[in-house]
Amino acid sequence: MSKRKLSIFEFETKNKNRYIFDNVTGLIIPSSNEDKFIIENITMGEQYILNNLVTRFFLDETIAKNKYNYIKTLVDNGYFYMSKEEKYLSVEECREMTLKSGVFQLILIITESCNLRCKYCIYNEHYPYYRTYSNKNMNFEVAKRAIDLYFELYQKKKENGLKRPPMISFYGGEPLIGYKLIKEIVNYCKKFDYDVQFYITTNGTLLNNDIIEFLVDNSFNIAISLDGNKANHNRNRVYIDGKGTFDTIVENIYLLDKIRKERGLRQPLTFICCYDDFTDMKNVIEFFETLRKSIGDFNIVFNEVYRYDTTYYDYCKYSIKNDYKFYSLSNNAIKTLQELQDVYIKAQEENKEVSLTLKFLFQIFSLLKFRYQGFMGILGNACAPGDKIAVDPEGNIFICEKAVQKFDIGNVMEGIKWDKVQNIVNKFLEIRYENCADCNISRLCEVCYVHFMSSDNFRFNSGFCNDKKRRINKALSILYSVLENNPYAFEY
């Protein structure tokens, strides 16, 4: 037990009921002063604890014994106390971890060029740690080598038990700038005996009849960036000349819907909606609900504009003074999100139907309810580098499409450099051991390598950490407050 440390978090519902979250396994149990005393003093021995339960907490001896045995059994099976060991991985361990993991995706960064200049894009001047826009475009030879390498690694992972089909995603910049190359890549993949799943993330402005027919006929999973209603969308998502893109994108969405219906195909469609402090989320939700009535179901990923290591919000504050009409001050995101959450929570408590759009917006509650329970691997929620590989136009390989370009893990000519993978993994672990070891909700945090990357090094992001703690703590309390009234709440 001396090599393990207590890692629990106690929270309270609005009915004043208390629960203990076990950060080791994800278990949540009802809490009392007696239960917490047993957990915190388990190393003091049975007799010490039983004496205190009887004399200090006035428990019946039989009840005290049963409580102790229950907690002791959990502790003996690894609950509540986390290992203090700081383990780092060898090159071979990194390679084995990647080849035996279950997720594997190739992301082809078709181009670093884009026909838009979105104000919050991580590739503009507001995010100094990331690359900028460029005119670099991938050619077929680089793409071919990337695919060959990917299928070689995929086959090895398949031999180790991988069940999922190959996944190839097209990313940018704006990937449809390289539409001709995308067609060549899809045709090349058909030469292999694999049922490849294709994905594309696009700003939607370049979609036309020919492109849409190709994407639909090849069963692409399509993600389109759309920030809700026209005023909110056009505030940030603009062409190079500053003109808003909303009308073009919505027109193209309806064209996509028309062609999908004509062909009787309904492969997944996802909208990526970004919002910031000045977004009226009620207007955003209303827009998507109206759109859903027109084109049917779709998924939505809501992303708050990243507020760390950026000057974006400084830009917003400056812009308010000069262009007030584009910013919602009285109905800002904090106010409207709270109002929407109140509506959503009340509906869940009363087991009433709620809009699918609100479910996407507040999916944190469903994710917490159906959280993974069990012992986690050394990397927490971060993937094993190589679970997905992103290839830039020049053939350099990165751990994902959002990784800072200083941290490549190889190239398509020579393959993955496992010593570079080891370097990234162990730097990540070093920061986690130093800064996250005492966090009692770390298993609920999605922190990964990208959150620790700066321009040329790794460093802890305290702002991100504090924000996550605040949100998760609050969400747990709300979740169990509702579940006490309606155990069936927050079902998918």
C-alpha positions as CSV (number, residue, x, y, z in Angstrom):
1,M,0.0,0.0,0.0
2,S,3.0,2.3,0.5
3,K,3.5,2.3,-3.3
4,R,-0.1,3.5,-3.8
5,K,-1.8,6.8,-3.2
6,L,-5.5,7.6,-2.5
7,S,-7.2,8.9,-5.6
8,I,-10.9,9.6,-4.9
9,F,-13.2,12.6,-5.5
10,E,-16.2,13.3,-3.3
11,F,-19.1,15.3,-4.7
12,E,-22.6,16.3,-3.6
13,T,-26.0,16.5,-5.4
14,K,-28.6,19.2,-4.9
15,N,-30.4,16.8,-2.5
16,K,-27.3,16.8,-0.3
17,N,-26.5,13.2,-1.1
18,R,-22.8,12.5,-1.4
19,Y,-20.9,10.2,-3.7
20,I,-17.3,9.0,-4.1
21,F,-15.8,8.8,-7.5
22,D,-12.9,6.3,-7.7
23,N,-10.3,7.7,-10.1
24,V,-8.6,4.3,-10.4
25,T,-11.5,2.4,-11.8
26,G,-14.3,4.9,-12.6
27,L,-16.6,3.4,-10.0
28,I,-19.0,5.8,-8.3
29,I,-20.6,4.7,-4.9
30,P,-22.8,6.5,-2.3
31,S,-20.6,8.1,0.3
32,S,-21.0,8.7,4.0
33,N,-18.6,9.9,6.7
34,E,-18.1,6.3,7.7
35,D,-17.3,5.1,4.2
36,K,-14.8,7.9,3.6
37,F,-13.2,7.2,7.0
38,I,-12.7,3.5,6.1
39,I,-11.2,4.4,2.7
40,E,-8.8,7.0,4.0
41,N,-7.6,4.9,6.9
42,I,-7.6,1.4,5.4
43,T,-3.9,1.0,6.2
44,M,-4.5,1.5,9.9
45,G,-5.9,-2.0,10.2
46,E,-9.2,-3.7,10.8
47,Q,-9.4,-3.3,14.6
48,Y,-8.5,0.4,14.5
49,I,-11.3,1.1,12.0
50,L,-13.9,-1.0,13.6
51,N,-13.3,0.6,17.0
52,N,-13.7,4.1,15.4
53,L,-16.9,3.1,13.6
54,V,-18.5,1.9,16.8
55,T,-17.2,4.6,19.2
56,R,-16.9,7.6,16.9
57,F,-19.7,7.0,14.4
58,F,-21.9,5.0,16.7
59,L,-22.4,2.1,14.3
60,D,-23.7,-1.3,15.3
61,E,-20.8,-3.8,15.3
62,T,-22.4,-5.9,12.6
63,I,-23.0,-3.0,10.3
64,A,-19.5,-1.7,11.0
65,K,-18.0,-5.1,10.1
66,N,-20.0,-5.3,6.9
67,K,-19.0,-1.8,5.8
68,Y,-15.4,-2.5,6.5
69,N,-15.4,-5.8,4.6
70,Y,-17.1,-4.1,1.6
71,I,-14.5,-1.4,1.4
72,K,-11.6,-3.7,2.2
73,T,-12.6,-6.0,-0.7
74,L,-12.6,-3.1,-3.1
75,V,-9.2,-1.8,-1.9
76,D,-7.7,-5.4,-2.1
77,N,-8.9,-5.5,-5.7
78,G,-7.2,-2.3,-6.7
79,Y,-9.9,0.3,-6.1
80,F,-9.3,3.8,-4.6
81,Y,-5.5,3.7,-4.4
82,M,-3.4,4.5,-7.5
83,S,0.1,3.3,-8.1
84,K,2.9,5.8,-7.4
85,E,5.2,4.1,-9.9
86,E,6.5,6.3,-12.7
87,K,6.9,4.0,-15.7
88,Y,8.4,5.1,-19.0
89,L,8.3,3.1,-22.2
90,S,11.1,1.7,-24.3
91,V,11.2,1.9,-28.1
92,E,10.0,-1.7,-28.4
93,E,7.2,-1.1,-25.9
94,C,5.9,1.9,-27.9
95,R,6.0,-0.2,-31.1
96,E,4.1,-3.1,-29.5
97,M,1.6,-0.8,-27.9
98,T,0.8,0.8,-31.3
99,L,0.6,-2.5,-33.2
100,K,-1.7,-4.1,-30.6
101,S,-4.1,-1.1,-30.2
102,G,-7.5,-1.2,-31.7
103,V,-7.8,2.1,-33.6
104,F,-6.0,2.9,-36.8
105,Q,-6.6,5.8,-39.2
106,L,-4.6,7.5,-41.9
107,I,-5.1,11.2,-42.2
108,L,-3.9,12.7,-45.5
109,I,-3.3,16.5,-45.2
110,I,-4.0,17.1,-48.9
111,T,-3.0,20.7,-48.8
112,E,-1.9,23.5,-46.4
113,S,-3.8,26.0,-48.6
114,C,-7.3,27.2,-47.8
115,N,-9.8,29.4,-49.6
116,L,-11.1,30.8,-46.3
117,R,-9.5,32.8,-43.5
118,C,-11.6,31.8,-40.4
119,K,-10.8,34.1,-37.5
120,Y,-10.3,31.3,-35.0
121,C,-8.4,28.8,-37.2
122,I,-5.4,27.4,-35.5
123,Y,-3.4,28.1,-38.6
124,N,-3.8,31.8,-38.5
125,E,-1.7,34.4,-36.6
126,H,-3.8,34.0,-33.4
127,Y,-2.2,30.6,-32.7
128,P,1.6,31.0,-32.7
129,Y,2.5,27.4,-31.9
130,Y,1.0,26.0,-35.2
131,R,2.0,26.2,-38.8
132,T,0.5,28.9,-41.0
133,Y,-1.2,28.6,-44.3
134,S,1.0,27.7,-47.3
135,N,0.8,26.7,-50.9
136,K,2.1,23.2,-50.2
137,N,0.0,20.5,-51.9
138,M,0.4,16.7,-51.7
139,N,1.2,14.9,-54.9
140,F,0.1,11.4,-55.8
141,E,3.5,9.8,-55.2
142,V,3.5,11.0,-51.5
143,A,-0.1,9.9,-51.1
144,K,0.7,6.4,-52.7
145,R,3.6,5.9,-50.3
146,A,1.5,6.9,-47.4
147,I,-1.2,4.5,-48.3
148,D,1.2,1.6,-48.9
149,L,2.8,2.3,-45.5
150,Y,-0.6,2.5,-43.8
151,F,-1.8,-0.8,-45.3
152,E,1.4,-2.5,-44.3
153,L,0.9,-1.3,-40.7
154,Y,-2.8,-2.1,-40.9
155,Q,-2.1,-5.7,-41.8
156,K,0.2,-6.1,-38.8
157,K,-2.4,-4.7,-36.5
158,K,-5.0,-6.9,-38.1
159,E,-2.9,-9.9,-37.3
160,N,-2.9,-8.7,-33.7
161,G,-6.7,-8.7,-33.6
162,L,-7.7,-5.4,-35.2
163,K,-11.4,-5.7,-36.3
164,R,-12.2,-2.3,-37.7
165,P,-11.9,-1.6,-41.4
166,P,-9.2,0.7,-42.7
167,M,-10.1,4.4,-42.3
168,I,-8.6,7.1,-44.5
169,S,-9.4,10.8,-43.9
170,F,-8.8,13.8,-46.0
171,Y,-7.8,17.0,-44.2
172,G,-6.4,20.4,-45.0
173,G,-6.2,23.4,-45.3
174,E,-9.3,22.8,-47.4
175,P,-8.9,19.3,-48.8
176,L,-11.3,19.8,-51.8
177,I,-8.7,22.1,-53.3
178,G,-7.0,18.8,-54.1
179,Y,-10.2,17.1,-55.3
180,K,-8.4,15.6,-58.3
181,L,-5.8,14.0,-56.0
182,I,-8.6,12.7,-53.7
183,K,-10.2,10.9,-56.7
184,E,-6.8,9.3,-57.6
185,I,-6.4,8.1,-54.0
186,V,-9.8,6.6,-53.8
187,N,-9.3,4.7,-57.1
188,Y,-5.8,3.5,-55.9
189,C,-7.3,2.2,-52.7
190,K,-9.8,0.1,-54.7
191,K,-6.9,-2.0,-55.9
192,F,-6.5,-3.4,-52.4
193,D,-8.7,-6.1,-50.9
194,Y,-10.0,-3.8,-48.1
195,D,-13.3,-2.2,-47.4
196,V,-11.9,1.2,-46.8
197,Q,-14.0,3.8,-45.0
198,F,-13.4,7.3,-46.3
199,Y,-13.8,10.6,-44.3
200,I,-13.5,14.2,-45.3
201,T,-13.6,17.4,-43.2
202,T,-14.4,20.4,-45.4
203,N,-15.5,24.0,-45.1
204,G,-18.3,23.2,-47.6
205,T,-17.7,26.1,-50.0
206,L,-16.2,24.1,-52.9
207,L,-18.9,21.4,-53.0
208,N,-20.6,21.1,-56.3
209,N,-22.6,18.5,-58.2
210,D,-19.6,16.6,-59.5
211,I,-17.8,16.5,-56.1
212,I,-20.9,15.6,-54.2
213,E,-21.8,12.7,-56.5
214,F,-18.3,11.4,-56.1
215,L,-18.4,11.6,-52.3
216,V,-21.8,10.0,-52.1
217,D,-21.1,7.2,-54.5
218,N,-17.9,6.3,-52.6
219,S,-19.8,6.4,-49.2
220,F,-17.7,9.2,-47.7
221,N,-18.4,10.2,-44.1
222,I,-18.7,14.0,-44.6
223,A,-18.0,16.6,-41.9
224,I,-18.8,20.2,-42.8
225,S,-17.8,23.2,-40.7
226,L,-21.0,25.2,-40.0
227,D,-21.3,27.6,-37.0
228,G,-25.1,27.6,-36.8
229,N,-27.1,30.7,-37.8
230,K,-25.9,33.2,-40.4
231,A,-24.8,36.0,-38.0
232,N,-22.7,33.7,-35.9
233,H,-21.2,31.8,-38.8
234,N,-20.3,34.8,-40.9
235,R,-18.6,36.5,-37.9
236,N,-15.7,34.1,-38.2
237,R,-16.0,31.9,-41.2
238,V,-15.1,34.2,-44.1
239,Y,-13.4,34.1,-47.5
240,I,-9.9,35.7,-47.9
241,D,-11.6,38.9,-48.9
242,G,-13.6,38.9,-45.7
243,K,-17.0,38.0,-47.3
244,G,-19.2,35.6,-45.2
245,T,-19.6,32.0,-46.4
246,F,-22.9,31.0,-44.9
247,D,-25.2,31.3,-48.0
248,T,-22.8,29.3,-50.2
249,I,-22.4,26.5,-47.6
250,V,-26.2,26.2,-46.9
251,E,-26.9,26.1,-50.6
252,N,-24.4,23.3,-51.0
253,I,-25.8,21.4,-48.0
254,Y,-29.2,21.3,-49.7
255,L,-27.6,20.1,-52.9
256,L,-25.8,17.4,-51.0
257,D,-29.1,16.4,-49.4
258,K,-30.9,16.3,-52.8
259,I,-28.2,14.0,-54.3
260,R,-28.2,11.7,-51.3
261,K,-31.9,11.3,-51.5
262,E,-31.9,10.7,-55.3
263,R,-29.4,7.9,-54.7
264,G,-31.1,6.5,-51.7
265,L,-27.9,6.8,-49.7
266,R,-27.7,8.2,-46.2
267,Q,-24.1,7.9,-45.0
268,P,-23.3,9.9,-41.9
269,L,-23.2,13.7,-42.2
270,T,-21.7,15.7,-39.4
271,F,-21.6,19.4,-38.8
272,I,-18.7,20.9,-36.8
273,C,-19.9,24.0,-34.9
274,C,-17.5,26.3,-33.2
275,Y,-18.7,28.9,-30.7
276,D,-17.0,31.4,-28.4
277,D,-17.9,33.8,-25.6
278,F,-20.0,36.0,-27.9
279,T,-22.2,33.3,-29.4
280,D,-25.9,33.3,-28.8
281,M,-26.3,29.6,-28.5
282,K,-30.1,29.8,-28.5
283,N,-30.0,31.0,-32.1
284,V,-27.5,28.3,-33.0
285,I,-29.7,25.6,-31.6
286,E,-32.8,27.0,-33.3
287,F,-30.9,27.0,-36.7
288,F,-29.9,23.4,-36.4
289,E,-33.3,22.2,-35.4
290,T,-34.8,24.0,-38.4
291,L,-32.2,22.5,-40.7
292,R,-32.9,19.0,-39.2
293,K,-36.6,19.3,-40.2
294,S,-35.4,20.0,-43.8
295,I,-32.7,17.4,-44.4
296,G,-33.2,14.8,-41.7
297,D,-30.8,13.6,-39.0
298,F,-27.2,14.5,-38.7
299,N,-24.5,14.6,-36.1
300,I,-23.1,17.8,-34.6
301,V,-19.8,18.3,-32.9
302,F,-19.8,21.4,-30.8
303,N,-16.3,22.9,-30.1
304,E,-15.6,25.9,-28.0
305,V,-12.9,28.0,-29.6
306,Y,-9.7,27.1,-27.8
307,R,-8.8,29.9,-25.4
308,Y,-5.2,28.9,-24.4
309,D,-2.0,30.0,-26.1
310,T,-4.0,32.3,-28.4
311,T,-4.7,35.9,-29.0
312,Y,-8.1,35.2,-30.6
313,Y,-10.1,36.5,-27.6
314,D,-8.0,39.6,-27.5
315,Y,-8.9,40.1,-31.2
316,C,-12.6,39.7,-30.3
317,K,-12.4,42.3,-27.6
318,Y,-10.7,44.7,-29.9
319,S,-13.3,44.0,-32.7
320,I,-16.2,44.7,-30.4
321,K,-15.2,48.3,-30.2
322,N,-15.2,48.6,-33.9
323,D,-17.8,46.2,-35.2
324,Y,-20.3,45.8,-32.3
325,K,-23.1,44.4,-34.4
326,F,-21.4,41.0,-34.9
327,Y,-21.0,40.3,-31.2
328,S,-23.7,39.1,-28.9
329,L,-23.0,40.8,-25.5
330,S,-26.4,40.6,-23.8
331,N,-27.1,37.1,-25.0
332,N,-23.6,35.7,-24.8
333,A,-22.6,32.1,-24.6
334,I,-22.4,31.9,-20.8
335,K,-25.9,33.2,-20.4
336,T,-27.5,31.3,-23.3
337,L,-25.7,28.0,-22.5
338,Q,-26.9,28.1,-19.0
339,E,-30.5,28.8,-20.1
340,L,-30.3,25.9,-22.6
341,Q,-28.8,23.6,-20.0
342,D,-31.6,24.4,-17.5
343,V,-34.1,23.4,-20.2
344,Y,-32.2,20.2,-21.0
345,I,-31.7,19.2,-17.3
346,K,-35.4,19.8,-16.5
347,A,-36.5,17.7,-19.4
348,Q,-34.1,14.9,-18.3
349,E,-35.4,15.0,-14.7
350,E,-39.0,14.7,-15.9
351,N,-38.1,12.1,-18.5
352,K,-39.4,14.3,-21.4
353,E,-38.3,14.2,-25.0
354,V,-35.5,16.6,-25.7
355,S,-34.1,17.8,-29.1
356,L,-31.2,15.8,-30.6
357,T,-29.3,19.0,-31.0
358,L,-29.3,19.7,-27.3
359,K,-28.2,16.1,-26.6
360,F,-25.1,16.8,-28.8
361,L,-24.5,20.2,-27.1
362,F,-24.6,18.6,-23.6
363,Q,-23.2,15.2,-24.4
364,I,-20.8,15.5,-21.4
365,F,-23.6,14.1,-19.2
366,S,-24.1,11.0,-21.4
367,L,-20.3,10.5,-21.7
368,L,-20.0,10.7,-17.9
369,K,-22.9,8.3,-17.3
370,F,-21.5,5.7,-19.7
371,R,-17.9,6.4,-18.8
372,Y,-15.4,3.5,-19.2
373,Q,-15.1,1.6,-16.0
374,G,-12.0,-0.5,-15.3
375,F,-8.3,0.0,-15.0
376,M,-6.8,2.3,-17.6
377,G,-3.5,2.1,-19.5
378,I,-0.4,4.2,-18.8
379,L,-1.4,6.9,-21.3
380,G,-4.9,7.6,-19.8
381,N,-7.3,8.8,-22.5
382,A,-4.5,9.7,-24.9
383,C,-4.1,7.4,-27.9
384,A,-0.9,5.4,-28.6
385,P,1.1,7.5,-31.1
386,G,0.6,5.6,-34.4
387,D,-3.0,4.7,-33.6
388,K,-3.6,7.3,-36.3
389,I,-1.0,8.8,-38.5
390,A,-1.2,12.2,-40.2
391,V,0.8,12.8,-43.4
392,D,1.5,16.3,-44.5
393,P,2.0,17.3,-48.2
394,E,5.7,16.7,-48.0
395,G,5.3,13.2,-46.6
396,N,6.2,13.9,-43.0
397,I,4.3,11.8,-40.5
398,F,2.7,13.2,-37.3
399,I,0.7,11.6,-34.5
400,C,-2.4,13.5,-35.6
401,E,-3.6,16.3,-37.8
402,K,-3.4,18.8,-35.0
403,A,0.1,18.1,-33.8
404,V,2.6,20.8,-33.8
405,Q,4.8,20.3,-36.9
406,K,8.0,20.2,-34.8
407,F,7.0,16.7,-33.6
408,D,7.1,14.4,-36.6
409,I,7.4,10.6,-36.1
410,G,8.9,9.7,-39.4
411,N,8.2,10.1,-43.1
412,V,6.6,8.0,-45.9
413,M,9.9,7.2,-47.4
414,E,11.4,5.6,-44.3
415,G,8.4,4.8,-42.2
416,I,7.6,5.4,-38.6
417,K,10.6,6.2,-36.4
418,W,9.8,4.5,-33.2
419,D,12.5,6.4,-31.2
420,K,10.6,9.6,-32.1
421,V,7.4,8.0,-30.9
422,Q,9.1,7.0,-27.7
423,N,10.4,10.6,-27.2
424,I,6.8,12.0,-27.5
425,V,5.3,9.3,-25.3
426,N,7.8,9.8,-22.5
427,K,7.7,13.6,-22.6
428,F,4.0,13.3,-22.3
429,L,4.3,10.9,-19.4
430,E,6.8,13.0,-17.6
431,I,4.5,16.0,-17.6
432,R,1.5,13.9,-16.5
433,Y,3.5,12.4,-13.6
434,E,4.7,15.9,-12.5
435,N,1.3,17.7,-12.9
436,C,-1.5,15.1,-13.0
437,A,-0.4,12.5,-10.5
438,D,-2.4,14.1,-7.7
439,C,-5.5,14.9,-9.7
440,N,-8.4,12.9,-8.5
441,I,-10.5,13.1,-11.7
442,S,-7.6,12.5,-14.2
443,R,-9.3,9.5,-15.9
444,L,-12.2,11.8,-16.9
445,C,-9.9,14.3,-18.6
446,E,-9.3,14.0,-22.4
447,V,-5.8,15.6,-22.2
448,C,-3.5,14.3,-24.9
449,Y,-0.2,15.2,-26.5
450,V,-1.5,18.2,-28.4
451,H,-2.5,19.9,-25.1
452,F,1.1,19.8,-24.0
453,M,2.8,20.8,-27.2
454,S,4.3,24.2,-27.7
455,S,6.4,25.5,-30.6
456,D,9.5,23.4,-29.8
457,N,8.8,21.6,-26.5
458,F,6.3,20.1,-24.2
459,R,4.9,22.1,-21.3
460,F,1.9,21.8,-18.9
461,N,-1.1,23.9,-19.6
462,S,-2.5,25.0,-16.3
463,G,-5.4,27.0,-17.8
464,F,-6.7,23.9,-19.7
465,C,-6.3,21.8,-16.5
466,N,-8.2,24.2,-14.2
467,D,-11.0,24.6,-16.7
468,K,-11.4,20.8,-17.0
469,K,-11.5,20.3,-13.3
470,R,-14.2,22.9,-12.8
471,R,-16.4,21.6,-15.6
472,I,-16.1,17.9,-14.7
473,N,-16.7,18.5,-11.0
474,K,-19.9,20.5,-11.8
475,A,-21.1,18.0,-14.4
476,L,-20.8,15.1,-12.0
477,S,-22.9,16.9,-9.4
478,I,-25.6,17.7,-12.0
479,L,-25.5,14.2,-13.5
480,Y,-26.2,12.5,-10.2
481,S,-28.7,15.1,-9.1
482,V,-30.8,14.1,-12.2
483,L,-30.2,10.4,-11.9
484,E,-31.6,10.4,-8.4
485,N,-34.9,11.5,-9.9
486,N,-34.7,9.7,-13.2
487,P,-32.2,6.7,-13.5
488,Y,-33.0,6.6,-17.3
489,A,-31.8,10.1,-18.0
490,F,-29.1,10.9,-20.5
491,E,-29.6,7.8,-22.6
492,Y,-28.2,8.1,-26.1
